Amino acid sequence: MSYVYKLTYPNGKIYIGQDTTGSFMTYFGSGNRDYIQKDFTWEQMQNFSIQKEILWIQENPTPMEITEKENELIVKYEANNPEKGYNLIPKKLKSCPI
């Protein structure tokens, strides 16, 4: 069993990731710790809650299928926008004035 999840941090920013271990009790994401920690003071981290939501679940997806779904959801939720989320890839494309 594999799934794509969304983590919501106390500041409202999100991280979207995938888990292929088959366990819902695995750790909360593999986002860049330094990138996330800079948004919180030491005091804020003393009582810290993260919400985990399963967005998509599949019994036996190929590695390509789960990565495509993860990227699709990163873009959908704008988790790669530094103002909204902590995903660094896929890179957020800057709009081009016409």
N, C-alpha and C positions, 0 to 999 in steps of 0.2 A: 504494500500500500504506500503510495506517495502522495504528497500534497503540497500546495502552495499556500502560504500563510501571510497574514499581515500583522505586524506588531505595531501597537500604538503606544508611544511614550508619553509621559506626563505633560510634556509641552505640546502635544498634539501632532508632532511629526511622526511619520510612519516609516517602516522598513518592510519590504516584501521579500520573502525568501522561499526556498523549497526544502523539503525534507524527503529523503528517499529511504530512511531507516525503517519505516513502518511503525514507528512508535510516536504516539502523541505526547509523550513525556520527555522528549529530547529538549535540549537547551533552547534558549530564546534567540535564535538567529546567529548569523556570522558577520554582521555588519562591522565596519571598521570601528573598533572600540575608541580610538583616539578621536575620531571624527564625531562620534556620538557624545563622548564624555565632555567635550569642550562646551556643550550646551547646558551643563549642569554644574552647580557648585558642589563641594564636598558635603555640605549640610543637606542639600537636596537629595543626594545619593544615599543618605542614611535611612530614608524611608521612601522606597522607590517601587512603584508598581508598573508593570508592562502588561498590556492586554494582548492576547494572542487570539486571532480569528482565522479559521480555516476558510479560504476563499474558493479552493478547487481541490477535488480529491479524485484519484484514479487508481484502479487496482494495479495495473502493470504498464505504466506509460514508458515509452522509450526515453532515454536521456534527452533526446532532442525535443520530444513532445513536452516534457515537464519544463525544460528551459524556455521553450517558445511561450508556454502559458505564463511562466513567471515574468518574462519580459513584457508580454501583452498586459499583464496586470500592473506591472511597474509603470508603464506608460498610461494606462487607464486611470490609475490613482495618483499619477504625477509624483510617485515616490522618488523619482530621479531629479526632481526640482528641489534644490537645496533649501528653499523656503518651506517646503512641505514634507520632505522626506530625507532619508539617509542612504538611499541606493545611489551608488556611483556609476553603475552601468545598467541598462544602456544609457549612454550620455544623452542628456537633454539637449535637443536641437534648439538653437536659438532662432527665433523667428526673424525673417529677413524682410525689411521694409521694401515695398515694391514701388 
